[in-house]
Amino acid sequence: MSQLIRYEVRDRIAILTVDNPPVNALGPGVVEGIEEAVARANGDAGADAMVLIGHGSTFIAGADIKIFGTIKTREQSLARSEAMHARLKRIEDATKPLVAAIHGNALGGGLEIAMSCHYRVMAADAKVGQPEVLLGIIPGAGGTQRLPRLCEAALAIEMCTAGKPVPAAKALAAGIVDDVVSGNLLDGAIEFARARAAAREVRKTRDLTTKTDRNAGVAACAAARTTLAATAKGLQAPFKAIDAIEAAFTLDFEAGSARERELFADCVTSTECRALVHMFFADREAAKVPDVPKDTPVVPIARAAVIGAGTMGGGIAMAYANAGIPVLLKDVDDAAVQRGMATIRKNYESSVAKGRMTADAMARTMALITPTTNYDGFDQADIVVEAVFENMDLKKTTFAELAKVTKPTCILASNTSTLDIDEFAQASGRPAQVIGHHFFSPANVMKLLEIVRGKETSKEAIATSLALAKKLGKVGVVVGNCFGFVANRMIAYYMREAYLLLEEGATVSQIDGALTEFGMPVGPFGMQDIAGIDVGWRIRQHLKLTGQTRAEGPQSEVPDRLYELGRYGQKTGAGWYRYEAGSRTRIPDPMVDEIAAAEAAKRGITRRKVTNEEIISRIMTALANEGARIIEEGYATRASDIDAVYCYGFGYPRHKGGPMFYADTVGLPTVLERVKEYREQFGDYWQPAALLEKRAAEGRGFHS
């Protein structure tokens, strides 16, 4: 029998323990071992029933994600699925009661195995789920057929299309499990199995009728498709999951399972699946910095401080408080601090009103944020995050002050989005402790933390920052110190093309619409109206003083014209769009088109019809080409780090895998050819990155 499954008999109950650390994933040999152990117990005269349980912290967390990378064709997928279905049916055909004892998580294939057992019991804090959709696939081992036989259609659909796990109490009430054990799980499972054996009860999930009748089940599937049309635009896996669940209501188990296998094969060989699996691993790779060993000492962050109580500073303070870390929030005077605290309170009150937070939890979290107008207590902080106005002199002064009022081990972080971290480091006199912590707005919500290392930033500060990002619920990505770092350096090229396309004849709403149709949560102009056109203007002024631009090529004057008109975006009721009082609904404004036409005329541009296809091609090519330069120059460790930055910082669609992965799916020879075409059409500022040329010539992608 497989060494991955331990076998013992206790008081005539066979205990089958899955032991495949760390999370008992269904890697090679695990399911085979379970099948073999069940067969052994079934023929063991000394055993009356069986309990299947996981060793360690969880039952079975699901499939080994690496497996999906080995499936290249539909035929391979179908063969694997058929073999898995057959194994689970043989497990289910055991003649002695088989009880799954679930602690931790039973996810994906783990839940499918549990549903193939005759009964299921759970620890009170355990969860079950079918999260395959988060990887662009559907349950492929009978999950869409067995789950509707245990719970109502609505819950089965929700679990398979949203991917969120279900806690024990809900799973019991729904019928997914048969009991919740309050004491020792194994002891409770043994007692449950003994009772089933005494009653000679064996129940096969596949023989049950669906919990919801056929007509109601089909209607629930139709309603879910309508909802997903708005919430899952551009995705295929959630719709495939509904198709498979519908088969449970319209076909018998065998035919429904065959339908599931076909739909699973559609998904597992799709670009959507490859992209989402890529992002799954990109998240984990981002935490690996080549020159920062895994055992690098980490400074415990017990207390924090934030300087600047504006939009970003307040959001950062909330991020710390949400993680249970006490935080000082400082600004220049009491009025500024109180405005910041009022905004924080309003945000939490909104969460309470929406049922996302209890009033008690809000009170406890607010109590962790202490407003202040001086540096009292900063000597106790383990980290200080500077979030003052984006002005070099002001920030250098702030870092010099921080060096005087904080302890020597305190990490000094800056939330700057563009400025030179090394200048702050020198101003502090403690360059090893200085690092960039670039949060994205709203900082309490967005998951990216761009961690910017300076020339002298210590490995301990980097390791601490990565650990802190995880504690804050963020994805930390370490990048180098260049203007704009990775996120804003690349967004400059994204915006350059948006501005130029506007001058060439596209409209604001057309460009935004093309990008949102592509999968972005908001287009470039809608994004600027949220962030503030004045923010970009200030950055451009700083660059003019230093003789720089944000990106090579023509720099449109249209955003400067809007700034001069006082159109800063949503906060002034007008920017690229108009806004009614109290509303964030974007209303196209012909005035912007007139300004764009006037600027185009100044530069001698003949306006023309621009297609949505050209919009996507130009903008995505600009992103990929600049991303290649960033990797060449060493400011990003790997292409997947850039993908993580864009997916978590700007909402780039995960099902397209980030801008560098998307370039791979287009094909680097095609991307290179586009760069060359644009150079001929628009000018020499379109220059192919050397890495792009090299990889294209080698027939490789950015991620090869």
Buried (B, 14 or more C-beta within 10 A) or exposed (E): BBEBBBBEBEEBBBBBBBBBEEBBBBEEBBBBBBBBBBBBBBEBEEBBBBBBBBBBEBBBBBBBBEBBEEBEEBEBBBBBBEEBBEBBBBBBBBEBBBBBBBBBBBBBBBBBBBBBBBBBBBBBEBBBBBBBBBBBBBBBBBBBBBBBBBBBBBBBBBBBBBBEBBBBEBBBEBBBBBBBBEEEBBEBBBBBBBBBBEEEEBBBBBEBEBBBEEEBBBBBBEBBBEEBEEEBEEBBBBBBBBBBBBBBBBBEBEEBBBBBBBBBBBBBBBBBBBBBBBBBBBBEBBBEBEEBEEEBEBBEBEBBBBBBBBBBBBBBBBBBBBBEBBBBBBBEEEEBBEBBBEBBBEBBBEBBEEEEBEEEBBEEBBEBBBBBBEBEBBEBBBBBBBBBEBBBEEBBEBBBBBBEBBEEEBBBBBBBBBBBBBBBBBBBEBBBBBBBBBBBBBBBEBBBBBBBBBEBBBBBBBBBBBBBBBEBEBBBBBBBBBBBBBBBBBBBBBBBBBBBBBBBBBBBBBBBBBBBBBBBEBBBBBBBBBBBBBBBBBBBEBBEEEEEBBBBBBBBBBBBBBBEBEBBBBBBBBBBBBBEEEEEEBEBBEBBBEBBBEBBEEEEBEBEEBEBEBBBBBBBBBBBBBBBBBBBEEBBBBBBBBBBBBBBBBBBBBBBBBBBBBBBBBEBEEBBBBBEEBBEEBEEEBBBBEBBBBBBEEEEBBBE
